[in-house]
């Protein structure tokens, strides 16, 4: 054995210098490559503790800015820490000021407010949607002094579930059937959406600055502002979906924290992947996932496109569980998720959403005159074991489905979803031409008063580039944050391609506007550079990102008059029609 092992040892010893030399040559190349990747934000710092990979800690806030303005280190730290909430609140205050400013103007029934404002009032008075005269008769009576409300208690067939109209009704309950009253709740939800996006972005990116940047972009998006100032249903869908997305992010962090706590810790104090823990450890009760089911049920009970978010978010959260168990050490993470997570996930989301949806029809269930309320009474058949009220609702909803898929009435402002991201065909909600000396027209020529549902152009066109960047991050860098944002955009956008022959409008895109803002914020975060970059890199990145943000804000200010129905000279209105398709 000794004679046979000696030559082998000699061979290994003779090969070792060449191997060590090759390793020494490869290390600088590897280090340089990693540094180049980090320079552009493509490679994170190496972590050896699995717990940090499962739940990355929030970084300590920087005190540099506050020390520059003269605060000592202790006070600077307290102020920087307070910005975790103070920053989002300040951005939300700005958003609220924009959305509530002259909210009652124009004093008119704008676009589809003629349906939803009146249906909301009927829900408030009857518990179900009643019947109104033709809009040319009813709308002037509602706006007249004294006001006349020509509501009949005969049930009316309506195309959407009641939740969004109940939301609008809350504002009418407080302020009456007035433009301010029926717009109040959408303005409030639009403002809260900005606050929620700031906090959601902070959790997603582990950066208060990027979270506040995403919220600021949403605060100055023209489409979100117009929809927040109009009593339509799509902003309500957007709010509930964003709330569900936020809850799922919280659920992800909490579930991963439980997995991290279950991992065995070595003598060096660090946790490492463990096959048994990753494959068999439970994550306990997940209330945030149930809360997401509640909000998704409310979204679907506002407009049915909320169902697409429900399906996509359920798949998304299961994939997050797969990733969690893989990091924790599971050899077969998909099998582990099917065994430990899938059943509870479905039960904590889908039944909650279904129950929520049915609960929003309580007013109709309790009524006698709601449309189709007693359709199933006295009918027998295969499904007669199902309560008559539920069968009546099913028949009603089937009729609504047939109506929606068969809606092919031509409309001047209808558009194809291919054009939405580039703002090909915005919708004109309101337009009047005040004569000189009247309604704020102080020029010798004609004036214009318009409300155009148009996203802030520079923001949306930048978002197109950001989506391409996120596709790269998700497909080639396996960045879960990019995947989450893309999933939300896809859930709100791609289903409309199934209905290209139907009458649809570009303002439906407000449902996924928050995620476009997150995409832009993530791209600008890469432009800023990683925390470890040198001062020159960070300065150049900050100048480029800051310049783009300022251009977006300027762009919003420029278009602000046609978002809020201000009276401006006709030439100024026409100058803002950058594309012929906007007219």
C-alpha positions as CSV (number, residue, x, y, z in Angstrom):
1,X,0.0,0.0,0.0
2,X,2.9,2.3,0.8
3,X,4.6,1.8,-2.5
4,X,1.4,2.3,-4.4
5,X,0.4,5.4,-2.6
6,X,3.8,7.2,-2.9
7,X,3.5,7.8,-6.7
8,X,0.0,9.1,-6.3
9,X,1.1,11.5,-3.7
10,X,3.9,12.6,-5.9
11,X,1.5,13.2,-8.8
12,X,-0.8,15.3,-6.6
13,X,2.1,17.3,-5.2
14,X,3.4,18.0,-8.7
15,X,0.0,19.1,-9.9
16,X,-0.6,21.4,-7.0
17,X,1.6,24.4,-8.1
18,X,-0.2,24.6,-11.5
19,X,-3.6,24.4,-9.8
20,X,-2.7,27.1,-7.3
21,X,-1.4,29.3,-10.0
22,X,-4.6,28.9,-12.0
23,X,-6.7,29.6,-9.0
24,X,-4.6,32.8,-8.2
25,X,-5.1,33.9,-11.8
26,X,-8.9,33.2,-11.8
27,X,-9.6,35.0,-8.5
28,X,-8.8,38.5,-9.8
29,X,-10.9,37.9,-12.9
30,X,-13.8,36.7,-10.7
31,X,-13.4,39.6,-8.4
32,X,-13.4,42.1,-11.2
33,X,-16.5,40.6,-12.8
34,X,-18.4,40.7,-9.5
35,X,-17.3,44.3,-9.0
36,X,-18.6,45.2,-12.5
37,X,-21.9,43.5,-11.7
38,X,-22.2,45.3,-8.4
39,X,-21.4,48.6,-10.1
40,X,-24.7,48.3,-12.0
41,X,-26.7,46.7,-9.2
42,X,-26.7,43.2,-10.6
43,X,-24.9,41.3,-7.9
44,X,-25.7,41.4,-4.2
45,X,-23.3,41.1,-1.3
46,X,-22.5,37.5,-0.4
47,X,-24.4,36.2,2.6
48,X,-23.5,33.1,4.5
49,X,-26.4,33.0,7.0
50,X,-29.5,31.5,5.4
51,X,-31.7,33.6,7.7
52,X,-30.5,36.7,5.9
53,X,-31.3,35.2,2.5
54,X,-34.8,34.2,3.7
55,X,-35.6,37.6,5.2
56,X,-33.1,40.3,4.2
57,X,-32.9,42.9,7.0
58,X,-33.9,46.5,6.4
59,X,-30.7,48.6,6.3
60,X,-30.0,51.1,8.9
61,X,-31.1,54.6,7.8
62,X,-28.4,57.0,6.6
63,X,-27.8,60.0,8.8
64,X,-25.5,61.8,6.4
65,X,-28.1,64.3,5.1
66,X,-29.4,65.3,8.6
67,X,-25.8,65.7,9.9
68,X,-25.1,68.0,7.0
69,X,-28.0,70.3,8.1
70,X,-26.6,70.5,11.6
71,X,-28.1,67.7,13.7
72,X,-26.0,65.7,16.0
73,X,-25.6,62.0,15.3
74,X,-28.3,60.9,17.8
75,X,-30.9,63.3,16.6
76,X,-30.0,62.6,13.0
77,X,-30.6,58.9,13.6
78,X,-34.0,59.5,15.1
79,X,-35.1,61.8,12.3
80,X,-33.7,59.3,9.7
81,X,-35.6,56.5,11.4
82,X,-38.8,58.5,11.5
83,X,-38.6,58.9,7.8
84,X,-39.6,55.3,7.4
85,X,-43.2,56.5,8.1
86,X,-42.8,60.3,7.8
87,X,-41.6,60.1,4.2
88,X,-44.6,58.1,2.9
89,X,-47.0,60.3,4.9
90,X,-45.5,63.5,3.3
91,X,-45.8,61.9,-0.2
92,X,-49.4,61.0,0.6
93,X,-50.2,64.5,1.8
94,X,-49.0,65.8,-1.6
95,X,-51.1,63.2,-3.4
96,X,-54.1,64.2,-1.3
97,X,-53.7,67.8,-2.1
98,X,-53.6,67.1,-5.8
99,X,-56.6,64.8,-5.7
100,X,-58.9,66.9,-3.4
101,X,-58.1,70.3,-4.9
102,X,-61.4,71.6,-6.4
103,X,-62.7,68.1,-6.4
104,X,-66.3,69.2,-7.1
105,X,-65.2,70.7,-10.4
106,X,-66.3,70.4,-13.1
107,X,-69.8,70.5,-11.6
108,X,-71.1,68.0,-14.0
109,X,-71.9,64.3,-14.3
110,X,-68.6,63.2,-15.9
111,X,-68.5,60.2,-18.4
112,X,-69.7,57.0,-16.6
113,X,-70.5,58.8,-13.4
114,X,-74.0,58.9,-14.9
115,X,-74.2,55.1,-14.0
116,X,-72.1,54.6,-10.9
117,X,-73.0,57.8,-8.9
118,X,-76.7,57.1,-9.4
119,X,-76.4,53.4,-8.7
120,X,-74.5,54.2,-5.5
121,X,-77.3,56.5,-4.4
122,X,-79.8,53.7,-5.1
123,X,-77.8,51.2,-3.0
124,X,-77.7,53.7,-0.2
125,X,-81.5,54.2,-0.3
126,X,-82.8,50.8,-1.5
127,X,-80.0,48.3,-0.9
128,X,-80.0,47.4,-4.6
129,X,-79.7,49.3,-7.9
130,X,-83.0,51.0,-8.8
131,X,-84.2,52.5,-12.0
132,X,-83.5,56.1,-13.2
133,X,-84.9,58.1,-16.2
134,X,-82.7,58.6,-19.2
135,X,-79.5,60.4,-18.4
136,X,-80.5,63.5,-20.4
137,X,-83.4,63.9,-18.0
138,X,-82.0,62.6,-14.7
139,X,-78.5,64.3,-14.8
140,X,-79.8,67.9,-15.0
141,X,-82.4,67.2,-12.3
142,X,-79.6,65.9,-10.0
143,X,-77.5,69.0,-10.6
144,X,-80.4,71.5,-10.4
145,X,-81.3,73.9,-7.6
146,X,-83.5,72.7,-6.0
147,X,-82.3,69.1,-6.6
148,X,-84.7,66.5,-7.9
149,X,-83.8,62.8,-7.5
150,X,-86.0,60.7,-9.8
151,X,-85.2,57.3,-8.4
152,X,-87.6,54.4,-8.8
153,X,-87.6,51.3,-6.6
154,X,-87.9,49.0,-9.6
155,X,-84.8,46.8,-9.8
156,X,-82.4,47.6,-12.7
157,X,-80.0,45.3,-14.5
158,X,-76.5,46.5,-14.0
159,X,-73.2,45.3,-15.5
160,X,-71.0,45.2,-12.4
161,X,-71.1,43.9,-8.8
162,X,-72.0,46.3,-6.0
163,X,-68.8,46.8,-4.0
164,X,-67.4,49.8,-5.9
165,X,-70.8,51.5,-5.8
166,X,-71.0,50.9,-2.1
167,X,-67.7,52.7,-1.8
168,X,-68.9,55.6,-3.8
169,X,-72.1,55.6,-1.7
170,X,-70.1,56.2,1.5
171,X,-69.1,59.6,0.1
172,X,-72.7,60.4,-0.9
173,X,-73.9,59.4,2.6
174,X,-71.5,62.0,4.0
175,X,-71.8,64.8,1.5
176,X,-75.0,64.1,-0.5
177,X,-75.7,63.4,-4.2
178,X,-73.3,66.0,-5.4
179,X,-70.1,65.9,-7.5
180,X,-68.0,66.3,-4.4
181,X,-70.0,63.6,-2.6
182,X,-69.7,61.0,-5.3
183,X,-66.0,61.7,-5.9
184,X,-64.9,61.9,-2.3
185,X,-64.2,58.2,-1.7
186,X,-62.3,57.6,-4.9
187,X,-60.1,60.6,-4.1
188,X,-59.6,59.2,-0.6
189,X,-58.7,55.7,-1.9
190,X,-56.4,57.3,-4.5
191,X,-54.5,59.1,-1.7
192,X,-54.3,56.0,0.5
193,X,-53.0,54.1,-2.6
194,X,-50.0,56.4,-2.7
195,X,-49.3,55.9,1.0
196,X,-49.7,52.2,0.6
197,X,-47.4,52.1,-2.4
198,X,-44.7,53.9,-0.5
199,X,-44.7,51.3,2.3
200,X,-45.1,48.4,-0.2
201,X,-42.1,49.7,-2.2
202,X,-40.1,50.0,0.9
203,X,-40.7,46.4,1.9
204,X,-40.2,45.2,-1.7
205,X,-36.9,47.0,-2.2
206,X,-35.7,47.3,1.4
207,X,-35.3,51.0,0.7
208,X,-37.5,53.9,2.1
209,X,-36.1,56.1,-0.7
210,X,-37.2,53.8,-3.5
211,X,-40.6,53.2,-1.8
212,X,-41.2,56.9,-1.5
213,X,-40.0,57.4,-5.1
214,X,-42.6,54.8,-6.3
215,X,-45.3,56.6,-4.3
216,X,-44.3,60.0,-5.7
217,X,-44.5,58.7,-9.2
218,X,-48.0,57.4,-8.5
219,X,-48.9,60.8,-6.9
220,X,-48.1,62.6,-10.2
221,X,-49.5,60.1,-12.7
222,X,-52.2,61.8,-14.7
223,X,-54.4,58.7,-15.2
224,X,-54.3,57.9,-11.5
225,X,-55.2,61.5,-10.6
226,X,-58.1,61.6,-13.1
227,X,-59.5,58.3,-11.9
228,X,-59.1,59.4,-8.3
229,X,-61.2,62.5,-9.1
230,X,-63.9,60.7,-10.9
231,X,-66.6,58.3,-9.5
232,X,-65.7,55.3,-11.6
233,X,-65.0,51.7,-10.4
234,X,-61.5,51.1,-11.8
235,X,-59.7,53.1,-9.1
236,X,-61.5,51.1,-6.5
237,X,-60.3,47.9,-8.1
238,X,-56.7,49.3,-8.2
239,X,-56.9,50.1,-4.5
240,X,-58.1,46.7,-3.4
241,X,-55.6,44.9,-5.6
242,X,-52.7,47.0,-4.3
243,X,-53.9,46.2,-0.7
244,X,-53.9,42.5,-1.6
245,X,-50.4,42.7,-3.1
246,X,-49.2,44.5,0.1
247,X,-50.7,41.8,2.3
248,X,-49.0,39.0,0.3
249,X,-45.6,40.8,0.7
250,X,-46.2,40.8,4.4
251,X,-47.2,37.2,4.4
252,X,-44.0,36.3,2.4
253,X,-41.8,38.0,5.0
254,X,-43.6,36.5,8.0
255,X,-43.6,32.9,6.5
256,X,-40.0,33.1,5.6
257,X,-39.2,34.4,9.1
258,X,-40.8,31.3,10.6
259,X,-38.8,29.1,8.3
260,X,-35.6,31.0,9.3
261,X,-36.4,30.6,13.0
262,X,-36.8,26.8,12.5
263,X,-33.4,26.3,10.9
264,X,-30.7,24.8,13.1
265,X,-27.9,27.1,14.1
266,X,-24.3,26.1,14.0
267,X,-21.5,26.6,16.5
268,X,-20.5,29.8,14.7
269,X,-24.0,31.3,15.2
270,X,-25.0,31.0,11.6
271,X,-27.9,29.0,10.1
272,X,-27.4,26.9,7.1
273,X,-29.8,25.1,4.7
274,X,-31.3,22.0,6.3
275,X,-33.2,19.5,4.2
276,X,-35.5,18.3,6.9
277,X,-36.5,21.9,8.0
278,X,-36.9,23.1,4.4
279,X,-39.1,20.1,3.4
280,X,-41.2,19.6,6.5
281,X,-41.3,22.7,8.7
282,X,-44.7,24.4,8.9
283,X,-45.2,28.2,8.5
284,X,-48.1,28.4,10.9
285,X,-51.3,30.5,10.6
286,X,-50.9,33.1,7.8
287,X,-53.4,35.9,8.5
288,X,-52.0,38.2,5.9
289,X,-52.8,35.7,3.2
290,X,-56.4,35.6,4.4
291,X,-56.4,39.4,4.3
292,X,-55.2,39.2,0.7
293,X,-58.1,36.9,0.0
294,X,-60.5,39.5,1.5
295,X,-59.2,42.3,-0.6
296,X,-59.1,40.2,-3.8
297,X,-62.7,39.3,-3.1
298,X,-63.6,43.0,-2.8
299,X,-61.7,43.7,-6.0
300,X,-63.7,41.0,-7.9
301,X,-66.9,42.3,-6.3
302,X,-66.1,45.7,-7.8
303,X,-65.3,44.6,-11.4
304,X,-64.7,41.0,-12.6
305,X,-61.2,41.8,-13.8
306,X,-60.2,41.4,-10.1
307,X,-60.6,37.6,-10.7
308,X,-57.4,37.7,-12.9
309,X,-55.5,39.2,-10.0
310,X,-56.8,36.5,-7.7
311,X,-55.6,33.7,-10.0
312,X,-52.2,35.3,-10.7
313,X,-51.5,36.3,-7.1
314,X,-52.3,32.8,-5.9
315,X,-49.8,31.3,-8.3
316,X,-47.3,34.0,-7.3
317,X,-47.5,33.3,-3.6
318,X,-47.1,29.6,-4.2
319,X,-43.9,30.2,-6.2
320,X,-42.7,32.4,-3.4
321,X,-43.2,29.4,-1.1
322,X,-41.2,27.2,-3.5
323,X,-38.3,29.7,-3.4
324,X,-38.5,29.9,0.4
325,X,-38.3,26.1,0.9
326,X,-35.5,25.8,-1.7
327,X,-33.4,28.4,0.2
328,X,-34.2,26.7,3.5
329,X,-32.7,23.4,2.1
330,X,-35.6,21.4,0.7
331,X,-34.4,18.9,-1.9
332,X,-37.8,18.8,-3.6
333,X,-39.3,22.3,-2.9
334,X,-42.3,21.8,-5.2
335,X,-43.3,18.6,-3.5
336,X,-42.8,20.3,-0.1
337,X,-45.1,23.2,-1.1
338,X,-47.7,20.8,-2.4
339,X,-47.6,18.9,0.8
340,X,-47.3,21.7,3.3
341,X,-48.5,25.0,1.7
342,X,-50.7,24.5,-1.3
343,X,-53.8,23.3,0.5
344,X,-53.7,26.0,3.2
345,X,-52.9,28.7,0.6
346,X,-56.0,27.8,-1.4
347,X,-58.2,27.6,1.7
348,X,-57.0,30.9,3.1
349,X,-57.4,32.8,-0.1
350,X,-60.1,31.4,-2.4
351,X,-62.9,30.6,0.1
352,X,-62.3,34.0,1.8
353,X,-62.6,35.7,-1.6
354,X,-65.8,33.8,-2.5
355,X,-67.4,34.6,0.9
356,X,-66.4,38.2,0.6
357,X,-67.9,38.4,-2.9
358,X,-71.2,36.9,-1.7
359,X,-71.3,39.2,1.3
360,X,-71.2,42.3,-0.8
361,X,-74.6,41.2,-2.3
362,X,-76.3,41.4,1.1
363,X,-78.5,44.3,0.2
364,X,-79.7,42.4,-2.9
365,X,-80.3,39.2,-0.9
366,X,-82.4,41.1,1.7
367,X,-84.5,42.9,-0.9
368,X,-87.6,41.8,-2.7
369,X,-87.4,44.1,-5.7
370,X,-83.8,43.7,-6.7
371,X,-83.4,42.7,-10.4
372,X,-83.9,39.0,-10.8
373,X,-84.0,38.5,-7.0
374,X,-86.8,35.8,-7.1
375,X,-86.0,34.3,-10.5
376,X,-85.4,30.8,-9.0
377,X,-88.4,30.8,-6.6
378,X,-90.5,27.8,-7.4
379,X,-88.2,26.4,-10.1
380,X,-87.2,22.8,-9.8
381,X,-84.4,20.9,-11.5
382,X,-80.9,19.4,-11.0
383,X,-79.7,22.3,-8.9
384,X,-82.8,22.8,-6.8
385,X,-80.9,21.7,-3.7
386,X,-79.0,25.0,-4.0
387,X,-80.8,27.8,-2.1
388,X,-83.0,29.8,-4.4
389,X,-81.3,33.1,-3.7
390,X,-77.9,31.7,-4.8
391,X,-79.5,30.3,-8.0
392,X,-81.1,33.6,-8.7
393,X,-77.8,35.4,-8.3
394,X,-76.1,32.9,-10.5
395,X,-78.7,33.5,-13.2
396,X,-78.3,37.2,-12.8
397,X,-74.5,37.0,-13.0
398,X,-74.6,34.8,-16.1
399,X,-76.7,37.5,-17.8
400,X,-74.1,40.0,-16.8
401,X,-71.4,37.9,-18.2
402,X,-73.2,37.5,-21.5
403,X,-73.7,41.3,-21.6
404,X,-70.1,42.1,-21.0
405,X,-68.6,39.7,-23.5
406,X,-71.1,40.8,-26.1
407,X,-70.5,44.6,-25.7
408,X,-69.5,45.7,-29.2
409,X,-71.2,49.1,-29.4
410,X,-68.7,51.4,-31.2
411,X,-67.4,54.3,-29.1
412,X,-65.3,57.3,-30.2
413,X,-62.7,56.7,-27.5
414,X,-62.5,52.9,-27.4
415,X,-59.0,51.6,-27.8
416,X,-57.0,48.4,-28.3
417,X,-54.8,47.2,-25.4
418,X,-51.8,47.2,-27.7
419,X,-51.9,51.0,-27.5
420,X,-52.4,51.4,-23.8
421,X,-48.8,51.5,-22.5
422,X,-47.7,54.1,-25.1
423,X,-50.9,56.2,-24.4
424,X,-52.2,55.8,-28.0
425,X,-55.9,56.6,-27.3
426,X,-56.8,58.3,-24.0
427,X,-60.4,58.9,-23.1
428,X,-61.9,62.4,-22.9
429,X,-64.1,62.4,-19.9
430,X,-65.3,66.0,-20.1
431,X,-65.0,68.9,-22.5
432,X,-66.6,72.3,-22.7
433,X,-65.8,75.5,-24.6
434,X,-66.4,78.5,-22.4
435,X,-66.9,81.8,-24.2
436,X,-64.8,84.8,-23.4
437,X,-65.7,86.4,-20.1
438,X,-67.5,83.3,-18.8
439,X,-66.5,80.3,-16.6
440,X,-63.0,81.6,-16.1
441,X,-62.2,82.3,-19.8
442,X,-60.2,85.6,-19.7
443,X,-59.0,85.6,-23.3
444,X,-60.4,87.2,-26.4
445,X,-60.6,83.9,-28.2
446,X,-62.3,80.6,-27.2
447,X,-61.2,78.6,-24.2
448,X,-61.2,74.9,-23.4
449,X,-62.2,73.0,-20.2
450,X,-61.2,69.3,-20.4
451,X,-60.7,66.2,-18.3
452,X,-58.6,63.8,-20.2
453,X,-57.8,60.3,-18.8
454,X,-54.2,60.4,-19.9
455,X,-51.2,59.0,-18.0
456,X,-48.3,61.3,-17.5
457,X,-46.5,60.7,-20.8
458,X,-42.9,60.7,-19.7
459,X,-43.7,58.4,-16.8
460,X,-45.5,55.9,-19.0
461,X,-42.9,55.9,-21.7
462,X,-40.2,55.5,-19.1
463,X,-42.3,52.6,-17.7
464,X,-42.1,50.8,-21.1
465,X,-38.3,50.8,-20.8
466,X,-38.5,49.8,-17.1
467,X,-40.7,46.8,-18.0
468,X,-38.0,45.6,-20.4
469,X,-35.4,46.0,-17.7
470,X,-37.5,44.0,-15.3
471,X,-38.0,41.2,-17.8
472,X,-34.2,41.0,-18.0
473,X,-33.9,41.0,-14.2
474,X,-36.5,38.3,-13.8
475,X,-35.5,36.1,-16.8
476,X,-31.7,36.2,-16.5
477,X,-31.0,37.3,-13.0
478,X,-33.9,35.5,-11.2
479,X,-34.9,38.6,-9.3
480,X,-38.1,37.8,-7.4
481,X,-38.9,41.5,-7.0
482,X,-39.0,41.9,-10.8
483,X,-41.1,38.8,-11.1
484,X,-43.6,40.1,-8.6
485,X,-44.1,43.4,-10.3
486,X,-44.3,41.8,-13.7
487,X,-46.9,39.4,-12.4
488,X,-49.1,42.2,-11.2
489,X,-48.8,44.1,-14.5
490,X,-49.6,41.0,-16.5
491,X,-52.7,40.3,-14.3
492,X,-54.0,43.7,-14.9
493,X,-53.0,44.1,-18.6
494,X,-52.8,40.8,-20.5
495,X,-56.4,39.6,-20.0
496,X,-57.8,42.5,-22.0
497,X,-56.1,41.0,-25.1
498,X,-58.8,38.3,-24.9
499,X,-61.4,40.9,-25.5
500,X,-59.9,43.0,-28.4
501,X,-63.2,42.9,-30.3
502,X,-65.1,44.3,-27.3
503,X,-65.7,47.9,-26.4
504,X,-62.8,48.6,-24.0
505,X,-61.0,51.8,-22.8
506,X,-57.5,52.7,-21.9
507,X,-58.4,53.9,-18.4
508,X,-58.8,50.3,-17.4
509,X,-55.0,50.4,-17.1
510,X,-55.3,52.3,-13.8
511,X,-55.5,48.8,-12.1
512,X,-51.8,48.2,-12.8
513,X,-50.5,51.8,-12.7
514,X,-49.0,51.3,-9.2
515,X,-46.8,48.4,-10.5
516,X,-45.6,50.6,-13.4
517,X,-44.4,53.0,-10.8
518,X,-42.6,50.2,-8.9
519,X,-41.0,49.2,-12.2
520,X,-39.7,52.7,-12.8
521,X,-38.5,53.0,-9.2
522,X,-36.6,49.7,-9.4
523,X,-34.9,50.7,-12.7
524,X,-33.9,54.1,-11.2
525,X,-32.5,52.2,-8.2
526,X,-30.2,50.4,-10.5
527,X,-29.3,53.7,-12.1
528,X,-28.4,55.1,-8.7
529,X,-26.0,52.2,-8.1
530,X,-25.6,49.8,-5.3
531,X,-24.7,51.0,-1.7
532,X,-21.1,49.8,-2.2
533,X,-20.5,51.9,-5.3
534,X,-17.9,54.8,-5.1
535,X,-19.0,58.4,-4.7
536,X,-18.5,59.2,-8.4
537,X,-20.8,56.4,-9.5
538,X,-23.4,57.3,-7.0
539,X,-23.3,61.0,-7.9
540,X,-23.7,60.3,-11.6
541,X,-26.5,57.9,-10.9
542,X,-28.3,60.3,-8.6
543,X,-28.0,63.1,-11.2
544,X,-29.4,60.9,-14.0
545,X,-32.2,59.5,-11.8
546,X,-33.1,62.9,-10.3
547,X,-33.1,64.6,-13.6
548,X,-35.6,62.0,-15.0
549,X,-37.9,62.3,-12.0
550,X,-37.9,66.1,-12.3
551,X,-38.8,65.8,-16.0
552,X,-41.7,63.5,-15.0
553,X,-42.9,66.0,-12.4
554,X,-42.6,68.9,-14.8
555,X,-44.6,66.8,-17.4
556,X,-47.4,66.3,-14.9
557,X,-47.5,70.0,-14.0
558,X,-47.7,70.9,-17.7
559,X,-50.7,68.6,-18.2
560,X,-52.3,69.3,-14.8
561,X,-55.0,71.7,-16.3
562,X,-56.4,69.0,-18.6
563,X,-56.4,66.5,-15.7
564,X,-58.5,68.7,-13.5
565,X,-60.9,70.5,-15.8
566,X,-59.3,74.0,-15.6
567,X,-60.3,76.6,-18.1
568,X,-57.4,77.5,-20.4
569,X,-57.1,79.1,-23.8
570,X,-57.9,76.8,-26.7
571,X,-54.4,77.2,-28.0
572,X,-52.9,76.0,-24.7
573,X,-55.2,73.0,-24.8
574,X,-54.3,72.2,-28.4
575,X,-50.5,72.5,-27.5
576,X,-51.0,69.7,-25.0
577,X,-52.4,67.3,-27.7
578,X,-49.0,65.9,-28.5
579,X,-50.5,63.1,-30.6
580,X,-53.4,63.4,-33.0
581,X,-55.0,60.4,-31.4
582,X,-55.4,62.3,-28.2
583,X,-58.1,64.5,-29.7
